Amino acid sequence: MLRAALFGMGRWGNRLAESVQGSEKFRFVKGLSREPERHKEFSQRTGIRVISSYGRVLNDPDIDAVVLATPHSLHMKQIIQAARAGKHVFVEKPITLTRKSAAKAIDACREAGVTLGIGLNRRHAPSFVEMMNRIRAGRIGDVLHIEAAHSGPTGFRLKPGNWRSTREEAPAGGMTARGIHALDSMIQVAGLVTSVHAISEKRKLPADIDMDDTTAMMLRFASGATGTLSALFVTGELYRVHVFGTQGWLEIRGDTELLARGLEGPIEHVPLTAVDKEKAELEAFADAVAEKKPFTVPADEALNGIAVLEAIVTSAAKGKPVRIQ
């Protein structure tokens, strides 16, 4: 049983806590908040005591790991502090906001010999798992191109002053909240991204929300494949990854919808059963710790995703492609 402290008691922190209630592999034993008194109902419901001191958590021998659901810009420092204290770390995406800071966080965990997990929960969606199984089995031949979109109305719900409503915490519009999931899927399918040509604009958000709402880009991958990705913050819900190969294509829309087509014949609708993605990723993290093996998100893929995030902003500002080394 991996015993963890949850740092960040907002909506997503609550979701993570709920997902592993009753798990035989993972258990939250403490919560962390600057205002513990605001979370009495959470403590009564879950049995998790909420405190305000990160230092106390890092010095507690009964806590094996920390889970960070905090603002993105705080991640690097919090990860390094945990690693130096010998605690395993699970951090919500994005790991950080720059490639340099992500590399520092990853290096700190490697040097300390602790496991680093990154919250890219859609790796555990049944539709994506089945898609990857089919791609690895050669069912669609060589991958040529990927179209992906992760969009929704989140921008309309943002409040001025909230950390998620700022350009500093949410560069490239909806990428940190949504598009990074689709990007991660694309990297798994086609390999690391080598160039980005992006447009990112604020078109419909109110004046007091300082961030973009419409972001789109063209990508080139190390495999030679091409891709297009969009993240819109002011439209209806959509999660879509469509992979085209020399022997057919595969398309996912959401967690349980997978379509497949070969060079001939009808479209196949693949039946799939939903899973709790958050429980799956936290238990995968517990397994990685117990088995002393890397987590399911490799360091090079995590770094590449953050490098793309930086490149989107640079490319959009300069109006030209940006190469990623």
N, C-alpha and C positions, 0 to 999 in steps of 0.2 A: 504494500500500500504506500503510494507516494503522498506525503503530507505537505500541503502547500498553503501559502498565504496569497490572498487575492488583493492586489493593489489597484484600486479604481472601482468604485461602487456605483457607477452609472448604469444605464440600461444594459450595456453589453456585459459589464461585470456581473450583473444579476443573472443574465442569460447563461454565462459560463458556470456560475454557482449552481443554478438549477439543473444544468445538463448532467452533472455528475452526482447528484443526490442518489445514494444507494449504490454507487459504483464500487466494485471490489478491487479496483486498481488505483483510484485517485480520490483524494478527499481534501477539501478545503478545511483548515483548522483555524484560520484567522482571516479577518478582512482588514483592509487599511483604508482610512479616509481622513482628510483633514478635519472633518466634523463627524466623529463617530456617533454623536447623539441623534443625528438625522437617520440613522439606520437601525433603530430599535426594532421596527417591524421585520426587517430582513433577518436580524439576529434571532428573533423569536421563531420565525418561519423555518430557518435553516439550521439553527443551532451554532452558527458561526459567530464568534465574538469579533466585534469591530474595534480596532484600536487606531491610534494616530501616529505611531512611531515606526518608521521604516527601520531605524537602527535596532529597535527591540526585536523585530522580526529577523534581521540578519544575524543577530547574536543568539537566537533561540535554537538550541540543539534539537528540539522536537519538530522543527520545520525543515523539510528537505529542499523545497523549491519555492520560487515566487512566480506568480502569474501577473503580468503587467497589462492592465487595460487603461492606461493613462495617456495623456496627450503625447503625440508622436515625438515632439521635440525633447521630451524628458527621457525617452527610452535609453539613449546611449549611456547617460550617467547612471541610470537605475540598473541597467544590465551590468555595467562594470562594477558597481558597488556590490551587487549580488554575487557576481563571479568571484570577486576577491574574498567574499565571506564564505565561499564554498557552497553556495546555493545554486541549484539548477534553475534555469530561467526559461519561462514560456512567455513570449511577448506577442501582443496583438500586432497585426500588420498595420502599416508598414513597420519594419524593424526600426528604421530611422528615416530621416528625410534626405540624407546625402550618402553617396557611396563611401566617402571618407569616414563618416561617423559609423556607418554600418560595419565597415572593415574593423574599426577599433573595437566595437562591441563583440564581433565574432572572434577577434584575436584574444580578447580578454577571457572569453569562455574557453577557448582552446587552451590557453596558457594555464588556466585554473583547473582544467580537466573536468569541467562541468558541461552538462548537456544543454544545448540551446534549441528551443522549439519556437516556431513562428506560426502565428494563427492565420493560416490560409486554409480555412475550413472546407472550401469547395473542392479541395483535393480528395475529400472523402464523400462527395456526392455520388450516389450510385450511377448516375448518367455519365459522369466523367470517368469513374473507375472502369466502367464497361467500355467507354470510348478508348481509353488508353490500352486496355487489354486487346481490343481489336486492332488498333494501330500497331502495337508491338508484335502481334501475330501476323502482320502483313496483309490484313484483310482489305485495305484500301491502297496497297502499293506504296510508292514513294510519295511523301507529303510535298505538295506543290505550293499551297496557299492556305491561309487561315483568315476567316472573317470573325470578328468577335465584338460584342457590345455588352456593356453592363450599365444600365440606365434606370432612372426612376425619379420620383417627385421629391426626393429628399431635400433639395434646395428650398422648396416652398415651406418646409417646416423649420428651417434654420432661424435661430434667434440672434439678434445683434448682441455682441459681447461673449457669446459662447465660443469656446476655443475651436470648435469645428467650423466656425463661420469666418475664419481668417485665412488670408492668402499664405501666411507664414506656416500654419498648421495643415493647410489643404492646398498645396501647390498643384497646378494642373487640374483645377476644378474637382470633378468627381473621382479622380484617379485614386486618391488615398482611401476613400470610403468604399468605392465600388470597382472601378476599372482595374485596380491592381490584381483582383481575383482573376479576371479574364486574361490579363497579361501573364500571370503565373501559369495559367493553363496553356497559353500559347508557347511559353518557354519550355514547358515539359514536352509538348508535342514536337516542336521544331528546333529546339536548342537555343543557345544564347542569342540575344539580339545584338546585331552589330551596327545598325544605323536606325535613326528615327527622324521622320519629317512630320512635324506636328503643327496644328492650329489649336489654340486654346483661347477662348474669349468669354467675356461676361456679356450675355445678351438679354436675359430676362429677369435676373435676380434683382431685388430692391437695392437702392443706392446704399443702404446701411449694411449690406452684406458684401464684404470685400473679398470676393473670390470669383473665379470663372464658373460658368455653368455648362459650357459646350466645348468639349475637347475631342479631337479626332486626329488620327495619325496613320502614317504608312510605316511599316517595319520591314527590315531585312534581317534574316536569321543566319547564324553561322552555317547551317545546313544548306543554305542557298534558297530556302523557302521565303516567300513574301507574306505579308499580313497587313490587315487593316483593323484598327481598334478604335472604338468610340466610347466615351463616358459622358452621358448627359444627366444633369441634375434637375431638369425641369420638364420631365415627360413621364409617360407611364412606365411601369415596371417591365424590365426585360433583362434576362441573362441568356446570352446566346454565344456558342462557340461552334463554328462550322469549318470543318477540316476537309480540304479537297486533295485527293490523291490520284495517282495514275490508274487505279483500279476502282475508283468510286469515291463516295464521300460519307461523312458522318456529321450529324448536327445534334447538339444538345440545346434544350431550352428549359432551364431550370434543373432541379435536382433529379427528377425521375423521368424526364422525357428525352428519349434518344431516337433519332431517325437515322436510317442507313440506306444507302443505295449503291449498287454496283454499276458497271458500265451499261447493263441492260436490266430490264425487269422493273417491278413495282418498288415503291418506297416501303421499307420495313419499319414498323413501329415496334420498338423493343420494350416489353413490359418490365418495369423495375419497381422495387419497393423502397419507400423512404426510410432513411436512417436519421439518427440524431448526430449531425455532423460535429457539433461542439463536443459531445461526449466522445465521439470517435477520435478527434484530434488530441484531446487531453489524455485519453487512455493510450493513444499511440506515443505520446510524450512520456507517460509513465513506463511504458514498455521499453522505450529507448534508454531511459535512465536505468531500469533494472537490468537490461541486457548489455549496457555499456556500448551502445551502438549509436550512430548518427540518427538524428530525427529525419522525418520524411521530406523536409525541405533542405536540400543540399546548400552549403554555404555559397557556392559559385552562382547558383540560381537566385538565391536571395540577394546577393550583391548586384547581379545583373538587373534584377527588377528595380532596385533603387537607382542604379545608373540610368535606366530608362526614364524613371520619374524625373530625375534631374535634366535629362536630355530633352524631354518634352517642353519644359519651361524655356530652356535655351533656344531650342529650335523655333518655338512659337514667337519668341522675342526677336530672333534674327531673320525669320522667314526663310530658312533653308535647312537642309538635312544636317544632322549632327552624328558623327561617327562615335561609337562606343568602343573603347580599347579593351 
